[in-house]
Amino acid sequence: MEKIAVNEFRRQVGEYINQVHYAGKAFVLTKGEKKMAALVPISLLDRLTELEQLLKQEPAAQPDPKSPSDQLP
């Protein structure tokens, strides 16, 4: 993901939005060295949202207490 300064993004917001929408690029907006936000294609956001919902529905996987990897030699 390419990093761009927030000030640069403000100057060319339309250009960056077009690059995200039409070229599928993603950007991290920075202020100094600090990451402030991400600009990603909506398709990626939709997939992340779906994944988040799936993870909320699935019970946390519990390790098998009889697993060979947990037994001492």
Contacts in CASP RR format, 6 or more apart in sequence:
PFRMAT RR
TARGET T0000
AUTHOR 0000-0000-0000
METHOD contacts of the structure
MODEL  1
MEKIAVNEFRRQVGEYINQVHYAGKAFVLTKGEKKMAALVPISLLDRLTE
LEQLLKQEPAAQPDPKSPSDQLP
1 26 0 8 1.000
1 27 0 8 1.000
1 28 0 8 1.000
1 38 0 8 1.000
2 25 0 8 1.000
2 26 0 8 1.000
2 27 0 8 1.000
2 28 0 8 1.000
3 27 0 8 1.000
3 28 0 8 1.000
3 29 0 8 1.000
3 30 0 8 1.000
3 35 0 8 1.000
4 16 0 8 1.000
4 27 0 8 1.000
4 28 0 8 1.000
4 29 0 8 1.000
4 30 0 8 1.000
5 29 0 8 1.000
5 30 0 8 1.000
5 31 0 8 1.000
5 32 0 8 1.000
6 29 0 8 1.000
6 30 0 8 1.000
6 31 0 8 1.000
6 36 0 8 1.000
9 16 0 8 1.000
9 27 0 8 1.000
9 29 0 8 1.000
9 39 0 8 1.000
16 27 0 8 1.000
16 39 0 8 1.000
17 39 0 8 1.000
19 25 0 8 1.000
19 27 0 8 1.000
20 26 0 8 1.000
20 27 0 8 1.000
20 39 0 8 1.000
20 40 0 8 1.000
20 41 0 8 1.000
21 41 0 8 1.000
21 42 0 8 1.000
24 41 0 8 1.000
25 41 0 8 1.000
26 38 0 8 1.000
26 39 0 8 1.000
26 40 0 8 1.000
26 41 0 8 1.000
26 44 0 8 1.000
27 38 0 8 1.000
27 39 0 8 1.000
27 40 0 8 1.000
28 35 0 8 1.000
28 37 0 8 1.000
28 38 0 8 1.000
28 39 0 8 1.000
29 35 0 8 1.000
29 36 0 8 1.000
29 37 0 8 1.000
29 38 0 8 1.000
29 39 0 8 1.000
30 36 0 8 1.000
63 70 0 8 1.000
64 70 0 8 1.000
END
